[in-house]
Amino acid sequence: MQTTIRLDAAAVSDRGLKRSTNEDSVLCDPPLGLFAVADGMGGHASGEVASRLAIETVQREWRAARQLKLTSEGEQWNCERLLGDVVATANHAVMERSRSCDLFAGMGTTLLVAVLHDMTLHYAHVGDSRLYRLRDEQLVLLTRDHTVAQWRLELGLCTEAEARVSAGAHRLTRAIGMDPECGVEVAACRCEPGDGFLLCSDGLNHELEDDAIARAWRSARRREDSADSLCRTLIDQANQAGGRDNISVLALHLRAQGRSTNQST
């Protein structure tokens, strides 16, 4: 008997308890197999403009790429290449908007984009929005933060605990809209039935350590909570822990079912 997959996907964004506006933007488009989180930065609400523009550009450009009807031969390679191109286009769009008006000068955003196709999750990211995978109740961070703290950690200049509370924890080394070459990282993860994926802005992982995220996720799995319920639970816990930033969570659950049909997204 073949295992079939039902995708349960949801996204929730919250301004948190300390911020007056929400500069995060999210995209959850299961028919397109496209998911994204962006965390904007800049004064006068320009961070909100940057994150929204990046997300809108990604959705438009990816939809256009899908309409080209790429052949299945070599499609995984094409998917990752196209993801890099789409993120580069979003970077250019934010830079152009920033230059067009003094009000938007210096604005930027993180950007994490994931595409689910044929049981492979392709993803690209710039900044410190994160992608986690939960498999067999084990939480794994798939992305690498583009921050000064992460750079120091990789050089052995600090411990993980020190990196978490260091002055550079929030300081980005890469962002959309900051440089013509945004330094996007692109990768792919082969999926298995039952896998879960979590995309989030740093408002979640700065309030909750990975162990806390994993515990909440495992508990939600045992209760068979929906993806939407998981997102709301994590946001509630982040707010209870301080809610000092905007919080965005996008959850994907590849629920295994026991009837024989094609597996596609």
C-alpha positions in Angstrom: 0.0 0.0 0.0 1.4 3.3 -1.0 1.5 6.2 1.5 -0.2 9.3 0.3 0.5 12.8 1.6 -2.0 15.5 2.6 -0.3 18.9 3.1 -1.5 20.8 6.1 -0.2 24.4 5.9 -0.9 27.6 7.7 0.7 30.9 8.6 0.1 33.4 11.4 1.8 36.7 12.0 1.5 38.8 15.2 3.0 42.2 16.1 4.0 41.0 19.6 3.6 42.9 22.8 6.2 45.7 22.4 6.0 46.9 18.8 3.3 49.3 17.5 3.3 47.9 14.0 4.0 44.5 12.4 6.8 44.7 9.8 6.7 41.0 9.1 5.1 39.6 6.0 4.1 36.0 5.2 3.0 34.0 2.2 1.3 30.6 2.4 0.2 29.5 -1.1 -0.3 25.6 -1.1 -1.7 25.5 -4.7 1.5 27.1 -5.9 3.6 25.1 -3.4 5.2 28.4 -2.3 5.8 29.6 1.3 7.8 32.6 2.6 8.5 34.7 5.6 10.1 38.2 5.5 11.1 40.4 8.5 11.4 44.0 7.5 13.6 46.7 8.9 13.7 50.5 8.6 12.2 53.6 10.1 8.8 55.2 9.3 7.2 51.8 8.7 9.5 51.2 5.7 10.3 47.8 7.0 6.7 46.8 6.4 7.0 48.1 2.9 10.2 46.2 2.3 8.9 42.8 3.6 5.6 43.1 1.7 7.4 44.1 -1.5 9.8 41.2 -1.2 6.9 38.7 -0.7 4.8 40.1 -3.5 7.8 40.0 -5.9 8.5 36.4 -4.9 4.9 35.3 -5.5 4.6 37.1 -8.8 8.0 35.9 -10.2 7.5 32.3 -9.0 4.0 32.1 -10.6 5.5 33.4 -13.8 8.2 30.8 -13.7 5.6 28.0 -13.1 3.7 29.2 -16.1 6.7 28.4 -18.3 5.9 24.7 -17.7 9.4 23.5 -17.1 10.0 19.9 -18.2 10.5 17.3 -15.5 14.0 16.4 -16.6 16.5 18.3 -14.4 13.6 20.1 -12.6 15.2 19.9 -9.2 18.2 21.8 -10.4 16.0 24.3 -12.2 13.9 24.8 -9.1 16.9 25.8 -7.0 18.3 28.0 -9.7 15.0 29.7 -10.2 14.6 30.3 -6.5 18.0 32.1 -6.5 16.8 34.2 -9.4 13.5 35.0 -7.8 15.2 36.2 -4.6 17.7 38.2 -6.6 14.7 39.9 -8.3 13.1 40.7 -4.9 16.4 42.2 -3.8 16.5 44.4 -6.8 12.9 45.5 -6.3 13.5 46.5 -2.7 16.6 48.4 -3.6 14.8 50.3 -6.4 12.0 51.2 -4.0 14.5 52.3 -1.4 16.2 54.7 -3.9 12.9 56.1 -5.2 11.9 57.9 -2.0 13.8 59.4 1.0 11.1 57.9 3.3 12.2 54.4 2.3 16.0 55.0 2.2 17.9 52.3 3.9 15.0 49.9 4.3 15.5 46.1 4.0 14.2 42.8 5.0 15.1 39.2 5.7 13.6 36.7 3.2 13.1 33.0 3.6 11.3 31.2 0.6 10.4 27.5 0.4 9.0 25.6 -2.5 7.5 22.2 -2.0 7.5 20.0 -5.2 7.5 16.3 -5.7 8.4 15.5 -2.0 11.4 17.9 -2.0 11.5 21.2 -0.1 13.7 23.7 -2.0 14.5 26.8 0.0 16.4 30.0 -0.2 17.2 32.6 2.5 18.9 35.9 3.2 19.0 37.1 6.8 18.0 35.4 10.0 14.5 34.1 9.4 14.7 30.4 10.1 13.6 27.0 8.6 13.3 24.1 11.0 12.4 20.4 10.2 10.8 18.0 12.6 11.3 14.4 11.7 10.8 11.5 14.1 10.4 14.1 16.9 13.9 15.4 16.2 14.2 19.2 15.5 16.8 20.3 13.0 17.6 23.8 12.0 18.1 23.8 8.2 19.2 27.4 7.7 22.2 29.4 8.9 21.6 32.9 10.5 23.3 35.7 8.6 24.2 37.6 11.7 27.3 38.9 13.5 26.6 36.5 16.4 26.5 33.5 14.0 29.7 34.6 12.4 31.4 34.8 15.8 30.0 31.4 16.7 31.4 29.8 13.6 34.9 31.3 14.3 34.8 29.9 17.8 34.8 33.3 19.4 31.8 32.6 21.6 29.5 29.8 22.7 25.9 29.3 21.6 24.7 30.7 24.9 26.9 33.7 24.5 25.9 34.2 20.9 22.2 34.2 21.9 22.6 37.1 24.3 25.4 39.0 22.5 25.1 42.5 21.2 25.4 41.1 17.7 22.5 38.7 18.0 20.2 40.9 16.0 22.7 42.5 13.7 22.4 41.1 10.1 25.4 40.5 7.9 23.1 40.0 4.8 19.6 41.4 4.0 17.4 42.0 1.0 17.7 45.6 -0.2 21.1 46.2 1.3 23.5 45.2 -1.5 23.2 44.4 -5.2 24.6 40.9 -4.4 22.4 39.8 -1.5 24.3 36.5 -0.8 21.3 34.2 -1.0 21.8 30.6 0.1 19.8 27.9 -1.7 19.4 24.3 -0.7 17.0 21.4 -0.8 15.7 18.8 1.6 14.1 15.5 0.5 10.9 15.0 2.4 9.5 11.9 4.1 5.9 11.2 5.1 5.1 12.8 8.4 7.8 15.5 8.1 7.0 18.9 9.5 8.6 22.2 8.5 8.5 25.5 10.3 9.4 28.9 8.8 9.7 31.8 11.3 10.9 35.3 11.9 13.4 35.9 14.7 10.6 37.1 16.9 9.9 33.4 17.6 13.4 32.0 18.2 14.6 35.0 20.1 11.9 34.4 22.7 11.9 30.6 22.6 15.0 28.4 22.5 15.0 25.5 20.1 14.2 23.0 22.8 11.0 24.9 23.7 10.0 25.0 20.1 10.6 21.3 19.7 8.5 20.5 22.9 5.6 22.6 21.7 5.8 21.0 18.3 5.9 17.4 19.6 3.0 18.1 21.9 1.0 19.5 19.0 1.8 16.4 17.0 0.6 14.1 19.7 -2.7 16.0 20.0 -2.9 15.9 16.2 -3.3 19.7 16.2 -3.7 21.5 12.9 -0.9 23.6 11.4 -2.8 26.7 12.2 -3.2 25.6 15.9 0.5 25.0 16.1 1.3 28.5 14.7 -1.0 30.1 17.3 0.4 28.0 20.2 4.0 29.0 19.3 3.0 32.7 19.0 1.2 32.6 22.3 4.3 31.1 24.0 6.6 33.7 22.4 4.4 36.5 23.7 4.3 34.9 27.1 8.1 34.9 27.1 8.2 38.6 26.3 6.9 39.3 22.8 9.5 41.9 22.2 9.4 41.7 18.4 6.9 40.8 15.7 6.4 37.1 15.5 5.6 35.1 12.3 5.2 31.4 12.1 4.4 29.3 9.0 3.9 25.5 9.6 3.9 22.7 7.0 2.9 19.2 7.9 3.1 16.3 5.4 0.5 14.2 6.9 0.8 10.5 5.9 -2.4 8.7 4.9 -2.9 5.1 3.8 -4.6 5.2 0.4 -3.0 4.9 -3.0 -2.9 8.1 -5.0 -0.3 10.2 -6.6 2.0 12.3 -4.2 2.1 15.8 -5.6 2.0 19.4 -4.6 
